[in-house]
Amino acid sequence: MLLDVKDLVKQTKVLKLLYVEDNQSVREQTKKFLKGFFSDIVVGINGQDGLDKFNREEFDLIITDLNMPIMSGIEMLKEIRKLNTYIPCIIMSAHDNPNYFLQTIQLGIDGYILKPLKIDSFTTLMRKISDNIIAKKENLCYTKKLEEVVKEKTKELASKLYYDDLTGLRNRYSLIEEISVDDNSWIPVVIMIDIDSLKTYNELYGIQTGNDILKQCANELKKLVKGKKIEVYRLTSDEFVLFEKSYNLDISLYKNIVSSIFKLFSKNKLYIKSIEDSLEISLTIGMAFGNSNSIEKASSALHKAKNDETKFVIYTEENNIKEQLQNTLYWKNEIKNAIEKDNIVPYFHPIVDRNQKIVKYESLMRLKQYDIYGIEKIISPINFLEISLHTKQYDDLSYIMLEKTIKSVIDKDISVSINLDYRDIYNKQLLKMLKKNIEEFYKVNKNSSNKIILEILENHEIKDYKAFTEQILELQNLGADIAIDDFGSGYSNLSHIMGISPEYLKIDGSLIKDIVTNKKSRKIVQGLVQLAKNLGIKTIAEFVANKSIFDVTYELGVDQFQGYYFAEPMKLEDITNKKELFLL
C-alpha cells in the first residue's frame, strides 16, 4: 500500500489543483493533507472565488465543498462545466444527501468524498483520476509532437502541390490560387504557350530529351521576363503560362511580349545535352484578359489557334460563341444518332445503408459512342444533357431513360431510384407512360419489398406548385417513394416539400464533397439530418468519395450513402447480387 501511495504522489505532484472550501479551519487542515500529494495548490474561499480563479488560470483538477456562501459548489461547477466539460471534479462534503448525489451525477462529477477525509478513500479515488489525467497529458503531448511532424510534412506536400518537380516552376494549382484572389484592383493576364512538337521529340529521342526541352524552355522564358512583374508557370506536360496582375491594362504591351517569345525561339535553337544537338522549337500561343475564367479563356484561344493553324490568338467572346455553337451542333447530331441507334442506356449506381449493404440503385443516363475502330465509349450526360434542352431533344432523352430503366429492372429483384425533372411532370405523354410502367412494376413485384423511388429536383422554375404536387401524389398513390434531390443546395421551400411528403432527402453533393474540411458544410448537413429525423424522413449523402467523408456523414446520422468510395455506376448485367458491395 505504501508503494502505491508513493507511485500516486509521483503522478499527483505534477498536477495543478484548485481547492475550494469556505471553512477556514477545515481549509487549512485539508490543505496540509493535500500538500502531501500536490505541489501546486490554488485555494478558493467560496464558489465565486473559485470560479474567478478558474477563469484566470489553468488547472488539472478541482476539489470543492458543496455548501458555501455567495456561490455554492454546485453553482460553481455548473458554470465551470460550461467552460470545460472534461476537467475532473471531486466533491468533498460532510453531507450525504441523495439530492446532492443526483445533482453531481448530472454535472459529471468524477468522485464524492465525505468529510472527515480518509486517506484510503482519497488515494483510491485519486489513483483512478490521476491515471486518466496523466494519460490525457501524454496524449496531448503526443498530439502536439504529431502536429509538428504533420506541419513539416504539410510544407513538403505544399511544395510538391504548388511547384513542378521537373522545371521548378510554379504549377497549375499555384496559378489557380493566385488568380482566385478576390481583388478587383488588378486584371489577370494569361499568356498560354504550347510546345507544338514535344510529343514527336519524345517519340524520336525518348522522354529524357523531352524533359530537357521543357527545362530549357522554362529557363528561356524566365530569362525573357526577368525584371518584369511576370511569373512563369508550367501548366501541363507541354504548356507554359506567363501570368501578370495588370493594374493598367495595355494590350499592346503583351502583344510585344508574345512577339518577343516567337523571336526568341525562332532565332535561337535549344541545345539539348542528352542528344548533343540543337533543336528548333515551334510554339502556339493563346492569350486572355479578365477576372473571369482567364485560364479557360486562354486555353480556348490556344485551341482556336491550333484549329485555325495559326500561331497566336487573343480570346474574344466572338471566338467563344463560335466554339459553343460548334459544340452544340456536334452534340445535337450525336444525341440524334444515339436515339436512332438505341444508344441511350441506363447505368446503375449503388446506394448503401449504414452497414454498407446495397439497398437500391440510382439509374443514371449514359450515351454510347463508337470510335473509328468500333471501340465503345460511355459518355456522361454532363456533356450533352444541358445542350439537349436548347436543341429540343431533352423530352426524347427523358422518355427513353424512364421507360428503359423501369422495364429493365422490373424482374431483377432490385429497388431503383429514377431522376425526375420538374419538366417531366408537365410532359403529359411522358407522365402517362411513367404511371403505366410504375403500375406494371408493382404488379410484377407485388410479393417483394422492391420499390421505385422518384428523385425530384425542387426548382424555383416550378410555377404551379398545386398542379405539380397533385401529380407527385398520384405517383405516390401508385406506390412510388419520393426523394427530394440536391436538398440544401440553396433553394428549398420547406412548405412545398411538406406538401409532397417525401420518404427521402438527398443532401446536395456540394455540401458532402468537402465536409471533412469545411466546418460550415458539416454544420449545415448536421442541421439537415436533424430536421429530416424530426420529420421522419431518411437522408441520403451523395458524392461519398472516400472513407473520411463516409465516417463524417455516418457520425452525423445520415441513413444512406452513395459515391465512388463504394462503387462506380455499372451496367445492369454487372449487378449480380444486390446484397454484395462492389468496392473499387
N, C-alpha and C positions, 0 to 999 in steps of 0.2 A: 504493500500500500504506500509506503514511504517513497519507493522508487517511482510509483505512478504520480505522486504529487510533485516530485522533482521534475519529472518529464512535463507535467502540466504547466508548472511555473515557467519552464523554458519557452513554452508557447505563449503564455499569457503576458510575459514580461515585454513582449514586442507590440502589445495591443494598447490602444488608447481608449480609456474608459470615461464615460460620462456617468457620474453617480449623483442622483437627485434624492435628497432627504431633508425634510423641514425641521425635524427634531435635532437640536444641536448635539445633545449627549449621545444619541444613537448614531448621528452622523460621524462624530469624532471617533467613537468606538469602532464602528463598522469600517471607517476609512483605514484605521490601523490594521484591521484584519485584511482589507483589500490590498494594502501596500505589500503584503507578502506575495501577492500574485501579479500586481500591476505596477509598473514604474511610472506610468503617465496617467494620473487621475485628475479629472476636472470635476469640481463639485458644484452642484446647483442646490439652492436652498428652498426652492419651490418649483412648481411646474413651469411657470412663466420664465423664471431664471434659467431653468434647464433648456427650455425652447430657444431662448435668446442665445445661449452658448452653443447650442446645436447649429444654429444658423450662422454663427461666426467661425466655427471650427469643424474639422472632420474627425469623426470617431469610428472606432471599430465595434463598439458595444455600449449598450445603455443598461444601467441598473437603476430602478426607481421605486420609490414608495408610492402608495396609492393616494391616501388622504393627506392633502396638503392645502394650505391657504393660497388664495389668489388664483391658482390653477392646479387642478388635481393631476395625478399621474396619468389617469385615463385620458383626460382632455389634452394633456401634453403629447401623449403617444398618438392620439388621433391626428394632431397637427403634424407630427414628425412623419407619420405614415403617408401623408400627402406629399411630403418631400422625398422620402426614401422608403420604398416598400420592403427593402431587403435587410436593413440593418438589424442585427439580433437585439432583442429587448427582453430583459428579465424583470419581473415584478418581485420586490422584496417587501412583504407586508405582514402585519400581525393579524390581519383579517382573513378568514377563510370562507366568507360569504359566497354561496354559489353564484349570486348575481355578478360578483366580480369576475369569477372564472369565465362566465359566459361572455362578458364584455371583452375580456382579454383574449379569449379564443377568437372572437370576431376581428380583433386587431392583429391577429397573427403573432401573438407573444410566444417567445421561444422557451420560456420557463417561468415557474412561480415558486418562490421560496418563502416559507413562513419564518417570521421572527420568533424567538431569537435565532440567529444564524447558526447552523450546524455545519461543521466542516465537511462531513461525509456527503450530505446532500448537495452542498455547494460544489465540491470537487467533481461529483458525478455529473452534475449538470454542465459545469464548465468544460469538462473533458469533451463532451459532445459538441458544445457550441464552439469551443476554440478550434477543434479539428476542422469544422466547417469554415470558420473564418480564415484559418491558415490556408486551407485548400483553395478558397476564393482568391486570396492574396497571391498564391503561387500561380493560379490560373491567369490572374491579371498580369502578373509579371511575364508569364509565358506569352500572353496575348500581345503585350507591348513589344516584346522581342520579335514576335512573329510579324507584327505590323511594320517594324523596322525593316525586316527582311523583304516583306511584300513591297514596301516603299522603294527599296533598292531595285527589286525585280521590275516594278512598275516603270521605273526610269529606263531600264534596259528595254522593256517592251515598247515604251513610248518612242524610244529612238528607232526601234525596228518598225513601229507602226507609221511614223511620220517621215522616215528617211529611206531612200533607195539604197540597198546594200551595194549594188554594183557601182553606181556613179557618185554616191554620197550626196546627191541632190535631195531636196525635199520632194515628197511624192504626192499622189492624188489626194490622200486623206488630209495631208497638211494644207494643200491648196483649197480644198472644200472648206476646211475650218477657217482659213484666212478670209475667204470670200464671204462666208456666212456671218461674219461680224456685223452686227446691226449698227451701221454708221452711215448716214446719208451725206456726210461731208465729202466723200470721195466716190469715184466711179471705177468699178473693176474693168481693167483692160486685159483681155486674154488673147495671146498670140499662140496658136497651136501649130506645132511643127511636126510633120511626119517624114520619116526617112523612107523614101519610096522603095528602095531595093534591098532592105535589110534581110528579108526572107530569102532572097536569091543568094546573097552573100553567105548566109548561114548554111544553105544547101551546098554551095560551091566549096566553101573553105572550112565550114564547121562552126559550132556555137561559139568557140573561143574568139574567132575572128569577129563574129557579130558583136560579142561583148566588148572587144577592143574598139570597134567602130562607135559603139554607144558611149564609151568612156571618152574617146577623142572628141565626139560631137559635144558632149557635156562640157568638156574643157574649153572648146572653142566658143561655145555660147556664153560661158562665164566670162571669158576674156572680152567678148563683144560688149557686154553690159556692165563691165567693171566701171565703177564710179557713178553709175546711174542708180536710180531707186527701183530697179527692175530685178525681180527674183526669177531664177531658173528652176523649173521643176521637171522631173521625169514622170510622165503620166502613165504610160503603158510600155510595152516592150519596145515599140519604135516611135513613140510620141513624146515630145518635149513641150513645155509651155513656158512662155515668158509672161510674167504677171506683174502688173503695176497698179497701185492705188493712185488714180489720177484725180488731182484736186482742181485741175483746169484743163479739161479735155481738149487736146489738139490732135485731130485725126491725122493730119499731115505728118506730124512728128513720128507717129507709129508706122505710117507707111514708109517713112525713111528708114526706120529700124528694120522693117521687113526687107527693103531693098539692100540694106547692109548685110543681112543674113544671106541673101541669094548671092551677092558679090563675094562674100567670104568663102562660101562653099564651092562656087563655080571657078574661082581663080586659084584656089588652094586645094590640092588633093591631100587626103589624110594619109599619113604614113602609118601603116599597121605593122607593128613589130612581129606579130605571130606569123605573118606570111612574108615579111621583109619586102613589102611592096607598098606603093601608094595607090589609093583608090579615089575615084571621083564620086562624090556623094550627091544624089539628086533629092530635092525636098519639095514637099507640097505644104502650103500654109493656109490656115483659116483664122480669121480674126473677128472678135466680137467685143462690144462695149455694153455696159449697162448693169443695173443692180439685180436683174432677174435672170437666173439660169445662164449666166455668161459662159460657163464651161460647155454646157449643152449646145449653146448657140455657136460657139467657136467650132465645136465638133461638127455641127450641121454645115457650117461654112466650108470646113475641110472636106467633108463628104461631097459637097456640091462641086468643089474644085476638082476632086478626083473623077467624079462622074462626067464633068464637062471637059476633062483632060486639059485643065489649065493649072497654073502654078499657085495662084493666090486668089482668095475670095474673102470679102468682108461680109459678115452676116447682115442681112436686111430682112424685114418682115415679109417682103415680097418673095424672097427665096424660100422662107419658111412655109408660106401659104402654098406655094407651088409644090413643095415636098409633101405637105399634108394632103393635097389633092391627089397626088400620085399614090400615096399610101392608101387613101380611101378607095380609089379606083381599083387598086390591087386586091384589097380585101373584099370588096364588093364581088369581084369575079371569083375569088377563092370560096366565099360563102355560097354563091350560086352553084359553083361546081360541086361543093361538098353536099349541098342539099340534093342535087340531081343524082349524085352517085352514092347516096346514103352514107356519107362520111361524117355526119354529126352523131357522136356517140356519148353515152354517159360513162363517167368513171366514178368510182365509189370510194369515199374517204371515211375510214372508221371513226366512230365516236365511242369513247370508253367511259366506264363508270369509275368510281373511286378505287376499285380493286383492279383497275386497268384491264377489265374484261369488255369486249366489244358488245355494245347494246344496240347499235344501229349504224347505218352508213348514210353519209350525205352524198347525194347524186350531184356530180359536177360536169358541166358541159365541156366537151373536147372536140376539136376539129382534126380529122386525119388528113395529112398531106403525104404525097409520094414524090421523091426526087427523081431525077432522070434515070437513076439506076433501080427504081422501084422500091427504095428503102422507105419505110413508113416513118413519118414524124407526127408526134402528137402536139397540137397547138392549144395553149391555154386561151380562154375567152378574153383575157386582158388585152390580147392583141386585136380582137375583132368585134367584141360584143358592143362596145360603145359606138363603133362605126356602123354596126347594123341598124342602130336607131336612126342614123342620118340617111341610110340607104333603103329604109323601109323594109328591112329583112328580119327585124327583131321578132315580129309575131310568128313568122315561119319557124325560126330557130326555137323559140319558146314552146310552140306547139309540138314540134318533133321531140324535144327533150322530155317534156312532161309525159307524153304518150309512151315513148320508148322506155323511160325509167320504170313506170308502173307495170307495163306489160312484161318487161324483162325480169322483174323480181317477184311477180305475182305468185309463182310456185317455188320460190327459192328459200322459204322459211327464214326470211330476214325482215327487219323493220328498215324503212328507208325515209330519209329526210329530203324534201324537194324544195328548191328555191322558187318562190312565187312573188313576182314583182307586182307593184300596185297596178302597172299597165295591164297585167294578165287578168286582173279582177274585172276590168272593163271590156275585156275581149269576150264577147258572148259565145262565139264559136269555140274558143279555147275552153271557156268555163264549162260549156256543155260536155265537151269531150272529157275534161278532168273529172266531173261529177260521175259520168258513166264509168270511167276506169276505177275510180275510188270504190264505187258500189261493187264492181266486179272483183276487186282486190279483197274486199271483206267477205264476199261470198265464198271465195276460194280459201280464205284464211279464217273462217268463222270459228274453228276449233283451236285457234292458236292465239298467242298474245302479240303477234306481229302487228305493227302499226304503220300508217303513213303519217308523216309529220310534215306540215307545210311551213317552211321558213319564210316569213313575210318581213320585208324591209319597210319599217314605218317611215313615211316620207312626207315632207312638207308640201309636196305637189299633189297630195290627195285632196281633192276639193270637196267631194261629197262623202263625208265620213259615215253618214247614216246608211247610204247605199252600200258603201264599202263594207261596213260592219255586218249588214244583213247577208251579204254573200259569204263572208267568213263564217258566220253562224250556220249557214246552210251546209257548208263543207264540214264543219264540226259535227253537225247532226248526222252526217253520213259516216262518221267515225274517225275523221282525221283529227290529229292533235295539231295544235298551233304553237309555233315558236316565233318570237319576235327577234329578228336578226339585227346585228350591229347595235345592240342596246347599249346606250351610254355614249354614242358617237357624237352627240351634240344636239340631236333633235329627237326628243321622246316626250310625247304628250301622255302623261300618266292616265288621264281620264279616257283617252282613246284606247289605250292598252287594256284598261279595266273593262271597257265595253266589249273587247274581243275575248277576254278571259283566257289568256294563253296558258299552255302547260309548261312552256319553257321560255326563258330569256337567254338569248345567246349574246354574251358580252362582246362588245366591239374589239376586234383584234388589235387596234391601235393602243388600247389600254393594257392588253395582255403581253404584247411582244417586248415591252420594256419594263414590265412590272418588277423585275428583280432589282433594278437600279433606280427606278422612278418612284419616289415616295408618294407623289401626288396620284399617280395611276393606281398605286396599291390602296390608297385611302378611298378612291372612287370605287374601285372594284369591291372593296370591303363593304362599302355602303350599299352597292347594288345587290350584293349577295344577301345582306341582311334584309333589305327591302323585299327581295324575292321570297326569302324564307318566311317573312311575316305574312306574305300574301299566298303562301302555299304553292309557289311556282319554283320549278327546278331551274338551275343555272348551268350554262354550258360555256366553257372557255375555249375559244379557238386560238390559233397561232401558238400552240404549246410546242415550241421548237426544241426544247431541251429539258433536262431533269430539273434544273434550277427553277424554271418557270412553272413546271408541274408542282414542285414542292411548295412554292409560294401560293399558287392558286388552290392547291389541296388544303393548305393550312387555313386559308381564308374561307373554306367551306364550300367551294364550288362542287357541284354534283357530277358533272360530266366534262370530258376533255377531248379536244381534237387538235391534231397537229402532227408535224413531221417527226416529233420525238417518238411517236407510236408507230406510224406507218405513212407511206405515201398514198395518194389516190391510186386505185388499181382497177383493172378491168374486172367485169363481173365474173369471168371464168377463173380469175385468180383467187376468188373468195371460195375457199374450200371448207372452212368451218368457222362459223361466226363466233364461236367460243374462244378461238385461239387468236392471239395477238400477233400481227405481222410486224415485228420490230425490225428497224433498219439495221 
